[in-house]
Amino acid sequence: MSFNFSLSFMRYKEHLLKSAHYEYSKETDDWCAYIEAFPGVYAQQDTVEEARKELDEILEEYILLNLAKGLPLPHFEKFAGVEIGHKKYAKIKSRQSERAYA
């Protein structure tokens, strides 16, 4: 059984985007979007849709950079060995599992 990284990556990113917070700022007349588990992953745009799109791009860059550097990602373990439907995907064998957040 082989690990489908693309599918796990997409599921992980979708899960995080569902937990995003959106707030309207009267001071700047913009929508702000952020994910609490990822300090510095933040977007600010004129509309909610634009803020979500920018947040998605920033989150993807953050995840890929952390993976490239072997840094931990919050809650990634759930998606590295997750069951989707009736299929079980293998866990990634890397330093990620040794240093992942609880």
C-alpha positions as CSV (number, residue, x, y, z in Angstrom):
1,M,0.0,0.0,0.0
2,S,1.5,3.3,-1.0
3,F,1.1,6.7,0.7
4,N,-0.8,9.3,-1.3
5,F,0.9,12.6,-0.2
6,S,-1.2,14.8,-2.4
7,L,-4.5,13.6,-1.0
8,S,-3.3,13.9,2.6
9,F,-1.8,17.3,1.9
10,M,-5.1,18.5,0.4
11,R,-7.2,17.1,3.3
12,Y,-4.9,18.6,5.9
13,K,-5.0,22.0,4.2
14,E,-8.8,21.8,3.8
15,H,-9.2,20.9,7.5
16,L,-7.1,23.9,8.6
17,L,-8.9,26.3,6.3
18,K,-12.2,25.2,7.9
19,S,-10.8,26.3,11.3
20,A,-9.8,29.7,10.0
21,H,-11.2,32.8,11.7
22,Y,-12.5,35.7,9.7
23,E,-13.0,39.2,11.1
24,Y,-14.0,42.5,9.5
25,S,-11.9,45.5,10.5
26,K,-13.7,48.8,10.4
27,E,-10.4,50.6,10.8
28,T,-8.9,49.2,7.6
29,D,-12.2,48.4,5.8
30,D,-10.7,44.9,5.2
31,W,-11.4,41.3,6.0
32,C,-8.7,39.6,8.1
33,A,-8.3,35.8,8.1
34,Y,-6.0,33.7,10.3
35,I,-5.5,30.2,11.7
36,E,-4.7,30.1,15.4
37,A,-2.5,27.0,15.1
38,F,-0.2,28.8,12.7
39,P,1.4,32.0,14.0
40,G,2.1,34.4,11.1
41,V,-0.3,32.7,8.7
42,Y,-2.6,35.7,8.1
43,A,-4.4,37.4,5.2
44,Q,-6.0,40.8,4.8
45,Q,-8.1,41.6,1.7
46,D,-11.2,43.6,0.6
47,T,-13.6,40.6,0.6
48,V,-13.9,37.4,2.6
49,E,-13.4,35.4,-0.6
50,E,-10.1,37.2,-1.4
51,A,-8.9,36.8,2.2
52,R,-9.7,33.1,2.1
53,K,-7.8,32.7,-1.2
54,E,-4.8,34.6,0.1
55,L,-4.9,32.6,3.3
56,D,-4.9,29.4,1.3
57,E,-1.8,30.4,-0.6
58,I,0.1,31.6,2.5
59,L,-0.9,28.4,4.4
60,E,0.4,26.2,1.5
61,E,3.7,28.0,1.5
62,Y,4.0,27.7,5.3
63,I,3.3,24.0,5.2
64,L,5.7,23.3,2.3
65,L,8.4,25.3,3.9
66,N,8.0,23.5,7.2
67,L,8.1,20.1,5.5
68,A,11.2,21.0,3.5
69,K,12.9,22.0,6.7
70,G,11.7,19.0,8.7
71,L,9.8,21.2,11.1
72,P,6.6,20.0,12.9
73,L,3.1,20.8,11.7
74,P,0.2,21.0,14.2
75,H,-2.1,18.0,13.9
76,F,-0.4,16.6,10.8
77,E,-0.2,13.1,12.3
78,K,-4.0,12.8,11.9
79,F,-3.6,13.2,8.2
80,A,-0.5,11.2,7.7
81,G,-2.2,8.0,8.8
82,V,-5.8,8.8,8.3
83,E,-8.6,6.7,7.1
84,I,-10.5,8.2,4.2
85,G,-13.6,6.2,3.4
86,H,-12.5,2.6,3.8
87,K,-8.9,3.1,2.7
88,K,-6.1,3.4,5.2
89,Y,-3.1,5.5,4.1
90,A,0.4,4.8,5.5
91,K,2.1,7.2,7.8
92,I,5.0,9.3,6.5
93,K,8.3,8.0,7.8
94,S,10.2,11.2,8.6
95,R,11.3,13.4,11.4
96,Q,7.8,14.9,11.3
97,S,6.3,12.1,13.5
98,E,9.1,12.5,16.1
99,R,8.5,16.2,16.6
100,A,4.8,16.6,15.8
101,Y,2.6,18.6,18.1
102,A,0.2,16.7,20.4
